[in-house]
C-alpha cells in the first residue's frame, strides 16, 4: 500500500515540476510591491505641486512619470529574475526551461497589448484612465499565466482586475487604487507565497 | 481486490518510467535533457528506460536539430496515454 502512495506522490510531483513555473519566489512580489508603492508615492507628491501648467511643463511632467513607471518596472523585473534564479538554483533546476518559456509567453500577450493600448490613451490625453487600464490588463495577464504556476497568481490577477475597475469608477482616485493593486497586493500576496512555499521548504 | 491489483501495469513498477510518463502526459513533449533534469538521473539510466517505453510503443521519439545540435524529443502515444490512465485509475482505487 505504501508503494502506491509514494507512486502517486512521484506522479504528482513530476507533473507539476514539468508543466509549471515553480521558481517564482514570494520575495519577488514583496520587492515589486515596495518599488510600486515608492513609485506611486513619488508620483503623488510630484503631481501635487502643479496647478496651472504650460504645455512644455505638462510634457516634462509626463516624461518624469513615465521614467518613474519604467524604473519601477525595471526594479520589479530585475529582482523578479534574481529571486527566481536563486530559487531555481537551490532546487537544482534551470531557470529557463519549457515551463518558464510558456508562462512568459502567456504573460506577454495581454501585457504587450495592454501596454500599447494604455500608451495610445496616454498620447490622446486620457491620463486619468491609464491607472485603470494598466491594472486591468496586468490582472488579465496574471489570470492567463496562472495555469502554469502557483494558484495564488489566479487570485492576484482577479484582485488586480477589481482594483482596475474601481480605479475606472472612482477616476479621481486612480493613483490610490494603483498603489493598492501594484503595491499593497503584491506585498500581501508575495508575503503569503513566501510563507507558504519558501519558508516551509527550508 | 486481486482484480484491482491486476490492473496495475507492471511496466510502471519502475519509478523512473512512472516519472517519464507523468512528464509526457501533461506536456506536448520533452527532450532528453529536460527529462534528465527533471528526473535527476544519469544519461545511461534514462536512455535505457526511454528505450524500454519506446519498444512497447508507449512513447515515440523524434530526432531533430536545434542549430547544429542533435536533439531527441519524446512524446506520449495514444496507447501510452491510455495505459497510463488505466494505471492511475487502478492506483486511485487502491488508495480509496
Contacts between the chains, C-beta under 8 A, distances in Angstrom:
chain1	res1	chain2	res2	distance
A	1	B	94	7.2
A	4	B	91	5.3
A	4	B	94	5.2
A	4	B	95	6.3
A	5	B	95	6.7
A	7	B	12	7.7
A	7	B	15	7.3
A	7	B	18	6.1
A	7	B	91	6.1
A	8	B	91	5.8
A	8	B	92	7.9
A	8	B	95	6.8
A	10	B	15	5.6
A	10	B	18	5.9
A	10	B	19	6.1
A	10	B	22	7.2
A	11	B	18	6.1
A	11	B	19	7.8
A	11	B	22	4.5
A	11	B	88	7.2
A	12	B	22	7.9
A	14	B	18	7.8
A	14	B	19	4.7
A	14	B	22	3.8
A	14	B	23	5.3
A	14	B	38	6.5
A	14	B	39	7.6
A	15	B	22	5.0
A	15	B	23	7.2
A	15	B	25	7.2
A	15	B	26	4.7
A	17	B	38	5.8
A	18	B	22	7.5
A	18	B	23	4.2
A	18	B	26	6.5
A	18	B	27	5.7
A	18	B	30	6.8
A	18	B	34	7.5
A	18	B	38	5.4
A	19	B	26	4.6
A	19	B	27	5.8
A	92	B	37	7.8
A	92	B	40	7.1
A	93	B	37	6.8
A	94	B	37	6.3
A	97	B	34	6.4
A	97	B	37	7.4
A	98	B	27	7.0
A	98	B	30	7.2
A	98	B	34	6.4
